[in-house]
Amino acid sequence: MNDREIIENTECETVKEVREVRHKISARFDHDVGRLVAHYQEMQEKMRRSGKYKFADLPSKNPKLPEPVDSEVAD
């Protein structure tokens, strides 16, 4: 087995593990999307309050766009 195959196999195993954990968490909430989202939102709030983790803020609904660049060059 070459290095690339080892890496790909490891990545496949990691993805498989992540999917298994996600499925178990989903099952705890009877695969109800609303309950699952509420759970993740609650976890996020607890993590924010802990101060241990940093979160990126969501972009503004009305982002300020850069001013258009004048294509004419002044002499």
C-alpha positions as CSV (number, residue, x, y, z in Angstrom):
1,M,0.0,0.0,0.0
2,N,1.5,3.4,-1.0
3,D,1.3,6.6,1.0
4,R,-1.7,7.9,-1.0
5,E,-3.7,4.8,-0.4
6,I,-3.0,4.9,3.3
7,I,-4.1,8.6,3.5
8,E,-7.3,7.8,1.5
9,N,-8.1,4.8,3.7
10,T,-7.6,6.9,6.8
11,E,-9.8,9.6,5.5
12,C,-12.5,7.1,4.6
13,E,-12.4,5.7,8.1
14,T,-12.5,9.2,9.6
15,V,-15.6,10.1,7.5
16,K,-17.2,6.8,8.4
17,E,-16.7,7.5,12.2
18,V,-18.0,11.0,11.9
19,R,-21.1,9.8,10.1
20,E,-21.7,7.1,12.7
21,V,-21.5,9.7,15.5
22,R,-23.8,12.1,13.7
23,H,-26.3,9.3,13.2
24,K,-26.2,8.4,16.9
25,I,-26.8,12.0,17.9
26,S,-29.6,12.3,15.4
27,A,-31.2,9.1,16.8
28,R,-31.2,10.6,20.3
29,F,-33.7,13.1,18.8
30,D,-35.7,10.6,16.8
31,H,-34.1,12.0,13.6
32,D,-36.3,15.1,14.1
33,V,-34.5,18.0,12.4
34,G,-36.1,20.7,14.5
35,R,-35.1,19.0,17.7
36,L,-31.6,18.3,16.4
37,V,-31.1,21.9,15.3
38,A,-32.3,23.1,18.7
39,H,-29.8,20.7,20.4
40,Y,-26.9,22.1,18.3
41,Q,-28.0,25.7,18.9
42,E,-28.0,25.0,22.6
43,M,-24.6,23.4,22.5
44,Q,-23.3,26.4,20.5
45,E,-24.6,28.9,23.1
46,K,-23.0,26.9,26.0
47,M,-19.7,26.9,24.1
48,R,-19.9,30.6,23.4
49,R,-20.7,31.3,27.1
50,S,-17.7,29.2,28.2
51,G,-15.3,31.6,26.5
52,K,-13.2,28.6,25.6
53,Y,-14.1,28.7,21.9
54,K,-14.1,31.4,19.3
55,F,-16.9,31.8,16.8
56,A,-17.1,33.6,13.5
57,D,-20.0,36.0,13.3
58,L,-22.5,35.4,10.5
59,P,-22.3,37.9,7.7
60,S,-24.6,40.9,7.8
61,K,-27.9,40.6,6.0
62,N,-27.0,43.9,4.2
63,P,-23.3,43.7,3.6
64,K,-21.6,46.9,2.6
65,L,-20.3,46.4,-0.9
66,P,-17.1,48.0,-2.0
67,E,-17.5,51.1,-4.1
68,P,-17.2,50.4,-7.9
69,V,-13.9,51.2,-9.4
70,D,-13.9,53.8,-12.1
71,S,-12.6,52.1,-15.2
72,E,-11.5,55.4,-16.7
73,V,-8.1,56.5,-15.7
74,A,-7.7,60.2,-15.0
75,D,-4.9,62.1,-16.7
